[in-house]
Amino acid sequence: MGGIEPQLEEIRARLRQLLSTHHSQLQPETHTHATDDIVIKQGAPAERVFLVSSGVLAVEHIEAGKPARVLALVREGDILGEMGLFGDNRYSAQVRVEEGPASLLAARSDDLLQALLFDTELVLEMLALSGARCRQANHNQALLLDAIQALSTNDSAELQRCCCILGESSGSLASAAKQLELIQQRTMTPQP
């Protein structure tokens, strides 16, 4: 995931440590899921926050009548569902087990919010995680826009640079990079 991955690892480590200090208050339950199980349903009430203990999970966005788009893959140490703590208190994406079995620690959202009220360090780390994820999303969006611009101006070198970076991503971003390269090939191939 580019340049923010080391920063994310530090944030994850600090969050795990801070969450462990609230273990008795949070009383997390262990949930185990098999490959392709849906852990979080997009739009459902955000009643739990999850810490991934093992497995690989796909964060997906669902649009009516379209296939799910994989936005990210998450692994051990990642937190899921935290965005649902704020705003409309609904999950903004679906989470599916990509490689199972997956083991997750689940804490009730209300219990985590209570812990956040009294632990400013925990609040700051949750904000740091959200900020880092937003920066990554902004970076990905800028790369996609740069690639589209390069395609429209026939700048092969810039398109290749963007597609190379996007191709290292998981899911839909890598697929988008391949599609952009195919479009470039079609537009450069003389039509009979």
C-alpha positions in Angstrom: 0.0 0.0 0.0 2.8 2.4 -0.8 4.5 4.8 1.6 2.0 4.7 4.4 2.3 1.0 5.2 5.1 1.5 7.8 3.1 4.3 9.4 0.0 2.0 9.5 2.0 -0.8 11.1 3.1 1.6 13.9 -0.5 2.8 14.4 -1.8 -0.8 14.5 0.8 -1.8 17.1 0.0 1.2 19.3 -3.8 0.5 18.9 -3.3 -3.2 19.9 -1.4 -2.2 23.0 -4.0 0.5 24.0 -6.9 -1.9 23.3 -5.3 -4.6 25.5 -5.3 -2.1 28.4 -9.1 -1.9 28.0 -9.6 -5.7 27.6 -11.7 -6.1 30.8 -13.9 -3.2 29.9 -14.3 -4.2 26.3 -14.8 -7.9 27.0 -14.1 -9.0 23.4 -15.6 -12.2 22.1 -13.6 -14.4 19.6 -15.4 -15.1 16.3 -14.1 -17.6 13.8 -15.2 -17.4 10.1 -14.6 -19.6 7.1 -13.5 -18.4 3.6 -16.3 -16.3 1.9 -18.2 -15.7 5.2 -19.6 -12.2 5.5 -18.3 -10.6 8.7 -19.8 -7.1 8.2 -22.8 -6.3 6.0 -22.7 -2.9 4.3 -25.4 -0.6 5.7 -26.0 -2.8 8.8 -26.0 -1.1 12.2 -22.4 -0.8 13.4 -22.8 -2.8 16.6 -19.3 -4.2 16.8 -15.7 -3.3 16.1 -13.3 -6.1 15.2 -9.6 -6.8 15.6 -8.3 -9.3 13.1 -6.3 -12.1 14.9 -5.7 -14.2 11.8 -6.9 -14.6 8.2 -7.2 -12.2 5.3 -10.4 -10.2 4.9 -11.6 -8.2 1.9 -13.2 -4.8 2.4 -15.8 -4.5 -0.4 -18.1 -1.8 -1.6 -21.5 -2.9 -2.9 -23.6 -1.1 -5.5 -27.0 -2.4 -6.5 -26.8 -4.6 -9.6 -23.0 -4.5 -9.7 -20.3 -6.9 -8.5 -18.6 -6.2 -5.2 -15.5 -4.0 -5.5 -12.6 -5.0 -3.3 -11.3 -1.7 -1.7 -8.6 -3.3 0.5 -7.4 -6.5 2.0 -6.8 -6.5 5.8 -4.8 -8.9 7.8 -3.7 -9.7 11.4 -3.6 -6.6 13.6 -6.1 -4.5 11.5 -9.2 -3.1 13.0 -12.6 -3.3 11.1 -15.8 -1.4 11.6 -14.4 1.6 13.4 -15.8 4.0 10.9 -19.3 2.9 12.0 -18.7 4.4 15.4 -19.2 7.9 14.1 -21.7 9.5 11.8 -24.8 7.4 10.9 -23.6 4.4 13.0 -23.8 2.1 10.0 -21.1 0.0 8.3 -19.9 1.8 5.1 -18.6 -1.4 3.5 -19.0 -5.2 3.4 -16.2 -7.3 4.9 -15.8 -10.9 3.6 -13.3 -13.5 4.6 -10.9 -13.8 1.6 -8.6 -16.4 3.1 -9.9 -18.3 6.1 -10.3 -19.4 8.6 -10.3 -15.9 10.1 -10.2 -15.3 13.8 -11.5 -11.9 15.1 -11.9 -10.3 18.4 -15.2 -8.5 18.5 -16.0 -5.7 21.0 -19.3 -3.9 21.3 -19.2 -0.5 19.7 -20.8 1.1 22.8 -18.1 -0.4 25.0 -15.4 1.0 22.7 -17.0 4.4 22.7 -17.1 4.4 26.5 -13.3 3.6 26.5 -12.7 6.4 24.1 -14.4 8.9 26.4 -11.7 8.3 29.0 -8.6 7.5 27.0 -7.3 10.3 24.8 -4.4 8.2 23.6 -6.9 5.7 22.3 -8.8 8.4 20.6 -5.7 9.8 19.0 -4.7 6.4 17.6 -8.1 5.7 16.2 -8.0 9.2 14.5 -4.4 8.4 13.3 -5.7 5.1 11.8 -8.6 6.9 10.0 -6.3 9.6 8.8 -3.8 7.2 7.4 -6.6 5.2 5.6 -7.9 8.5 4.2 -4.5 9.5 3.0 -4.1 6.1 1.2 -7.6 6.5 -0.4 -6.6 10.0 -1.5 -3.3 8.7 -3.0 -5.2 5.9 -4.8 -7.7 8.3 -6.2 -5.0 10.7 -7.4 -3.2 7.8 -9.1 -6.5 6.8 -10.9 -7.0 10.4 -12.0 -3.4 10.7 -13.2 -3.8 7.4 -15.1 -7.0 8.6 -16.8 -5.3 11.9 -17.7 -2.3 10.1 -19.0 -4.6 7.9 -21.1 -6.4 10.9 -22.5 -3.2 12.6 -23.5 -1.5 9.4 -24.7 1.3 9.8 -22.2 2.4 6.1 -22.1 5.2 6.6 -19.6 2.9 8.3 -17.0 0.2 5.7 -17.6 2.7 2.9 -17.1 4.0 4.5 -13.9 0.4 4.9 -12.5 -0.6 1.4 -13.5 2.5 -0.2 -12.1 1.7 1.4 -8.7 -2.0 0.5 -8.8 -1.1 -3.0 -10.0 0.6 -3.6 -6.7 -2.7 -3.0 -4.9 -5.3 -5.6 -4.2 -8.6 -6.1 -5.8 -10.3 -3.4 -7.7 -7.4 -1.1 -8.0 -5.2 -3.7 -9.7 -8.1 -4.6 -11.9 -8.6 -0.9 -12.8 -4.9 -0.7 -13.8 -5.3 -3.7 -16.1 -8.4 -2.2 -17.7 -6.6 1.1 -18.3 -3.7 -0.7 -20.0 -6.2 -2.6 -22.2 -7.9 0.6 -23.2 -4.5 2.1 -24.1 -3.7 -1.0 -26.2 -7.0 -0.8 -28.0 -6.7 2.9 -28.7 -3.2 2.5 -30.1 -4.1 -0.5 -32.3 -5.2 0.6 -35.8 -8.8 -0.4 -36.5 -9.5 -2.3 -39.8 
